[in-house]
Amino acid sequence: MLNPRLEQLADYPFTRLAALLNGLEPGGEPLIMSIGEPQHAAPALLADALNASAHLWGKYPPVQGTPDFRASAGNWLKRRYGLPAQALDADKMILPVAGTREALYLAAQMCVPDSKRGHVPAVLIPNPFYQVYFGAAVLSGAEPVMVDAPQGVPDFSRVPPSILERTALAYLCSPANPQGSVANLKQLETAIATARQHGFVLAVDECYAEIWDMAPPPGALQAAWDLSKSFDNVLVFHSLSKRSSVPGLRSGFVAGDAKLIEAFSRLRSYGGATLALPVLSASTALWNDEAHVTENQRLYRAKLDLAERHLGRHPGFARPEGGFFIWLDVGDGEAAAKKLWQKTGIRVLPGAYLSRPSANGRNPGAPFVRIALVHDLPTTDRALAAIAATLLEAP
Ligand SMILES: Cc1ncc(COP(=O)(O)O)c(C=O)c1O
């Protein structure tokens, strides 16, 4: 009765965490630091923009969004990545999506054929990774191929040629969830060149692009333009969830190769949720505004400072280049998650739930926990002090 491919999917990480902690008493007031759900206040201009377009709730929105939305997203891409005006035709190269999650999922539906060069198509996935990539690969009928990158950026050019020739799609995340690593321009160019050489689509998840520490992470469109003055084979995924702290708005966009955007638009006409016109209008205002983003970045940086102050002495600590997760090597992530829950009431996610055993049978995420710095500064300060006291104390 059900699609048997569903059985290949493990329970989602938060369900697995609930099972791990089931029946264990929290050692303090529970605090969720396992989920990357931004808790900063939504920008004031969101409510104003939604109110101003309230008369539009009664209309079905077009799949392609509005010209204003596409222009604001396109102008942001040009500003953010230094792309020249002629590089990007917003009407042909940008499509709004109801958050990047569904778009990343649909990318596999769009790209994976029944077979490639006579073989089962492969989808390359960095390991550890955002779980949607795996579900998307499996449910599209592809074989997910894990490319280990426990603390850095996966190098797809080193994947065996026999796999590359049957690869239909590769996911790359920068800044990466959970590792916090950022792909530099050279690494992005290598990934793009590999995709072009082997005829697959490179889907670059840049939803944390605006949450960075020392320097703005480069983007795949920037790398593609530098490489060849074209976006062939490349799609980037952007979201307001993190940039503007509005995960509930469900607003993002996909941009890049015009042929792929056209196909994506066709696919979404059948299976994608369109963004309501007031949501598009509010999103336009948010992509046009930088002041609220600067404030958001200031808060995340202050929390990274707190993390470094409390956890800097921990041998497994590394300050992330981007994103808002601390990816801490604690030796045994499940044991540490249990201990933190029982001693402090703080919920963190074992890294094993964000990765899969790779070809050598080892799960590269198993030694880690992921701690989401999504709460306000005082809460984060208290929580990090408690985490440090628990993890740095003698066993
Ligand atoms: C790496 C990554 N990609 C995509 C998403 C989806 O975000 P949204 O659908 O809110 O844009 C998330 C959300 O946590 C994420 O961590």
The ligand as an SDF file (V2000), in Angstrom:
LIG
                    3D

 16 16  0  0  0  0  0  0  0  0999 V2000
   20.7640   23.0970    5.8110 C   0  0  0  0  0  0  0  0  0  0  0  0
   19.3320   23.4940    5.7570 C   0  0  0  0  0  0  0  0  0  0  0  0
   18.7450   23.6160    4.5660 N   0  0  0  0  0  0  0  0  0  0  0  0
   17.4540   23.9620    4.4500 C   0  0  0  0  0  0  0  0  0  0  0  0
   16.6750   24.1810    5.5790 C   0  0  0  0  0  0  0  0  0  0  0  0
   15.2320   24.5200    5.3780 C   0  0  0  0  0  0  0  0  0  0  0  0
   14.9390   25.8020    5.7530 O   0  0  0  0  0  0  0  0  0  0  0  0
   13.6400   26.5590    5.2200 P   0  0  0  0  0  0  0  0  0  0  0  0
   12.7490   25.5270    4.5940 O   0  0  0  0  0  0  0  0  0  0  0  0
   13.0370   27.1630    6.4210 O   0  0  0  0  0  0  0  0  0  0  0  0
   14.1260   27.5370    4.2000 O   0  0  0  0  0  0  0  0  0  0  0  0
   17.2370   24.0720    6.8410 C   0  0  0  0  0  0  0  0  0  0  0  0
   16.4060   24.2800    8.0380 C   0  0  0  0  0  0  0  0  0  0  0  0
   16.7340   24.0700    9.1430 O   0  0  0  0  0  0  0  0  0  0  0  0
   18.6080   23.7080    6.9440 C   0  0  0  0  0  0  0  0  0  0  0  0
   19.2150   23.6030    8.1130 O   0  0  0  0  0  0  0  0  0  0  0  0
  1  2  1  0
  2  3  1  0
  2 15  2  0
  3  4  2  0
  4  5  1  0
  5  6  1  0
  5 12  2  0
  6  7  1  0
  7  8  1  0
  8  9  2  0
  8 10  1  0
  8 11  1  0
 12 13  1  0
 12 15  1  0
 13 14  2  0
 15 16  1  0
M  END
$$$$
